[in-house]
């Protein structure tokens, strides 16, 4: 059972109560879907600017082609050896497929040439160093890097996205002017330091954002977070 050692501030207590209410209402989300660290990492890169259903189709193409298997080391080698143009056709369903194929090739080349294809050893690096390294790669920004860190490497870093910002803003938190890292630090300071909890909290907020807290015509009355919604809500993009 997770317990605060200090008396929480109002916002700290509210954030944790929201997490608890969502977990009771929706249960564990089982996110991020993927068979191992490599598949999760590839999925994190492919999901940029597209729906997860499209990523699933791209991942299925890679599996049918025999280059994404349960043998992570062998998969890395095969993907690294695959011509970029062919890789682009396999990931076409994810959109921006040429750009994403280039980003995948950069990630794969880095994993092979800098870390000998040993993804598990690479991901055991300290959080700060590993995050800086991921951010140095082509096309990997903070959200993608943190998705890899949390879901593939099991690091204690919270992923924030547009759903996170919208849900929190509509529930009275002053987050609209915060940068990505400022919002991440804001949340991490108000939650117990647990990769498992960060995993569930992000996945639960994504569920809320997709199902109830929509950009237009939000379904506040049916939302599990309705008890936390201010009476006067601002329009949030």
Secondary structure as the mmCIF struct_conf table of DSSP 4:
data_model
#
loop_
_struct_conf.conf_type_id
_struct_conf.id
_struct_conf.beg_label_comp_id
_struct_conf.beg_label_asym_id
_struct_conf.beg_label_seq_id
_struct_conf.end_label_comp_id
_struct_conf.end_label_asym_id
_struct_conf.end_label_seq_id
BEND BEND1 UNK A 5 UNK A 6
HELX_LH_PP_P HELX_LH_PP_P1 UNK A 7 UNK A 9
HELX_RH_AL_P HELX_RH_AL_P1 UNK A 10 UNK A 26
BEND BEND2 UNK A 32 UNK A 32
BEND BEND3 UNK A 35 UNK A 36
HELX_RH_AL_P HELX_RH_AL_P2 UNK A 37 UNK A 46
TURN_TY1_P TURN_TY1_P1 UNK A 47 UNK A 49
BEND BEND4 UNK A 50 UNK A 50
HELX_RH_AL_P HELX_RH_AL_P3 UNK A 52 UNK A 64
TURN_TY1_P TURN_TY1_P2 UNK A 65 UNK A 66
BEND BEND5 UNK A 67 UNK A 68
BEND BEND6 UNK A 70 UNK A 70
HELX_RH_AL_P HELX_RH_AL_P4 UNK A 72 UNK A 81
BEND BEND7 UNK A 82 UNK A 82
HELX_RH_AL_P HELX_RH_AL_P5 UNK A 84 UNK A 90
TURN_TY1_P TURN_TY1_P3 UNK A 91 UNK A 91
HELX_RH_3T_P HELX_RH_3T_P1 UNK A 92 UNK A 94
BEND BEND8 UNK A 95 UNK A 96
HELX_RH_AL_P HELX_RH_AL_P6 UNK A 97 UNK A 115
TURN_TY1_P TURN_TY1_P4 UNK A 116 UNK A 117
HELX_RH_AL_P HELX_RH_AL_P7 UNK A 119 UNK A 123
TURN_TY1_P TURN_TY1_P5 UNK A 124 UNK A 124
BEND BEND9 UNK A 125 UNK A 125
HELX_RH_AL_P HELX_RH_AL_P8 UNK A 127 UNK A 135
TURN_TY1_P TURN_TY1_P6 UNK A 136 UNK A 136
BEND BEND10 UNK A 137 UNK A 137
TURN_TY1_P TURN_TY1_P7 UNK A 138 UNK A 139
HELX_RH_AL_P HELX_RH_AL_P9 UNK A 142 UNK A 147
HELX_RH_PI_P HELX_RH_PI_P1 UNK A 148 UNK A 152
TURN_TY1_P TURN_TY1_P8 UNK A 153 UNK A 153
BEND BEND11 UNK A 156 UNK A 156
HELX_RH_AL_P HELX_RH_AL_P10 UNK A 162 UNK A 170
TURN_TY1_P TURN_TY1_P9 UNK A 171 UNK A 172
TURN_TY1_P TURN_TY1_P10 UNK A 176 UNK A 177
HELX_RH_AL_P HELX_RH_AL_P11 UNK A 180 UNK A 188
TURN_TY1_P TURN_TY1_P11 UNK A 189 UNK A 190
BEND BEND12 UNK A 191 UNK A 191
BEND BEND13 UNK A 193 UNK A 193
HELX_RH_AL_P HELX_RH_AL_P12 UNK A 195 UNK A 211
TURN_TY1_P TURN_TY1_P12 UNK A 212 UNK A 212
BEND BEND14 UNK A 213 UNK A 213
BEND BEND15 UNK A 215 UNK A 217
HELX_RH_3T_P HELX_RH_3T_P2 UNK A 220 UNK A 222
BEND BEND16 UNK A 223 UNK A 223
TURN_TY1_P TURN_TY1_P13 UNK A 224 UNK A 225
HELX_RH_3T_P HELX_RH_3T_P3 UNK A 226 UNK A 228
BEND BEND17 UNK A 229 UNK A 229
BEND BEND18 UNK A 231 UNK A 232
HELX_LH_PP_P HELX_LH_PP_P2 UNK A 233 UNK A 235
#
